[in-house]
Amino acid sequence: SKLGYELASAITIESRLIGVHQNFAPVADINNNPLNPVINTRSFSESKFAVSEFVSAFILGTKLSRGIATVKHFPGHGNTEIDSHTDLPMISGDQQKVFENELCPCIQVINNGVQAVMVGHLEVPAYDTLPATLSKNIITNLLINTLEFEGLVVTDAMNMNAIINYNSYSPEEIVVLAVKA
């Protein structure tokens, strides 16, 4: 965890020198699916405990160097086989499984005061039929009310195919749903 702290501190100091005060990192996804095409090496570990520890240290290093850390991809993009840049991935399992696994690192860093959370374009049937970035149940009810997150909520890029190809709504309606969520 010392390395995570030092890494984040160095990144934040360098970023602030060029006027960047918010880092869209760290990735808090657990590398628990070897077929995941996008998270794999972006994850700190296959262990939810190791990810939680490293992400917490990274966030502390960012905060103490006067930067804003953004944990991502809520509620967890590790256990998928689809890259959300190309299509909408699904996180399977019931609410308890998602809560005890995918959400574990996010819960820890929310309790430790992370300043921002990035919601991923993920289908999580245990919580809603809408993608997480459009879901009031996932963002307002789970993230804000249940997990008591009080910071900045951002979405993953709105030009990713996972959300662009979501055929139920127009691009304008998708943006409105994201803001309402």
N, C-alpha and C positions, 0 to 999 in steps of 0.2 A: 504494500500500500504506500510505502514511502516513495517508490518510483512513480506511482500514479500522481501523488501530490506534487513531486518535483516536475514531472512532465507538464501538468496543468499550469503550474506556476510559471514555467518558462514560456509556454504558449501564450499565456495571458499577458505577461510582461511584453513580449514581442508584439502581440496584437495591439495592445494599448499604445505602443509607440507609433503605430500607423493609423490610430484612431478607431480601431475596432474594439468594442467593449463587450460584445456578446459572442460566445462560441456556441455553435450548434453541435455540441458534444458535451458529454460522452455518450457513446452507444451503451445502453444498459440491457441490450438483448443477450439472452443466454444462447450459446452455440450448442443447442441440444438437438439439432437435426443435421447430420452430416451431408444431407442433400440440399441444404439451403444454399442457393446460388449467390446471395448478396451479403448476408450477415457474417458468415464464417470468420474470416480474418479480421473483421471489424469488431468482433466480440472479444471480450477479455478472457473468457473461459467457457467451459462446458458446465461449470459448477455455478449454481445460483448464488452460493455464498461467496465464492471468489469474485464473481461479477459485482455483487453488492459491495464488497470491501474495496475493490479497485475503483469503482464508480464513485463511492463516497469520498475516497481520498482525492480523486480527480476534481470533484466538485469543491471540496475544501481548499485545494490548491488554487482553484480559479477564484473562489470568493475572497480568499485572503490576499490575492494579488489584485483585487478590485475589478474583477470581471464577472460576467453573468454566464453561468453554465446552463446548458439546455439538455436535459436528459431525454433520450429518445430510444426507441420508437414505441411509445405507450400505445397499447398495453403490453407489447412484446412481440418482436418480429423474428425471434430465433427459431421457433419450431414451425417453419414453413418450407415449402419446396418451390415457391414462386417468388420472383423478384418484383416488388411493388412498382418498380419503374416500368414494368411491362404488363402486369396484370394484377388483379386483386387477390392477395394471399389470404388463406383462412387459418385461423388459430382454433384448433379443435379442443374438445374437452369441456366438461361442465364448469360452472363458476368456481367451485372449490379448487379444481385442478389449475385453472388459470390463475386464481388468487394465490395459490401456494407455490406456483412455479413462475410463469411469465411475469407476474406482477411483483415478485419478491424484491428485485433490485429497486424498482420504482418506489415501493412502499418504504424501503429503508431510506432512500434519499429524500423523499417527501418529508419523512419524520425528522431528517437532519437539515431541512431547510433549503432544498434546491430552489433556485429562483425561477426556472422555466421548464416546461415539459412540452416536448413535441409529440403530437399524436400521429401515429402512422396510419397509412391507408391499409387497413386490415379488416377482414371480415371476422367477427368474433360472435358466432351464433349463440354462445352461452349468455350473451348480454343483449344482442340486438341483431336485426336483419340488415340494418344499414351499415356501411363501412364506419369504422371507429371515428374517422374525421368528420362524419356527418351525424353522429349519434349523440343525441342529448342524454340517452341512458348511459353511455360510456363516458362522455366528457363531464356533463353536469352531475349526474347521479353518482357515478363511480369515482371519477377523479376528484371532483370538487367536494361533493357532499360526503361520500363514504370515506375517501382517503384524506379528506380535509386539506387538499392542496389550495393554497391561496395566492400562488404566483401567476406568472404569465403563461398562458396556453397558446401554443402555435401549432399549425399543421405542417405536415410534410409538404413538399412542393405540390402546388395545385395543378401543375402541368404534367404530372406523372400518369402513365397509362392506367394505373389501377383506379384512378378516379375519373379520368377523361373517358374511359371506356365503360364507366358505370352508366348503363343505358337508361336508367329510370328517370333521369333528370337532365335538363339542359345545363350548360356550364354556368349560366347565371343562377339557376336554382341551386346548384351544388355549392356555390359560394355563399348564398344566403343560408342554406342548411348548416354549413360549417360554422358560420358566425352565430347562428341560433343555438347550435349544440354547445 
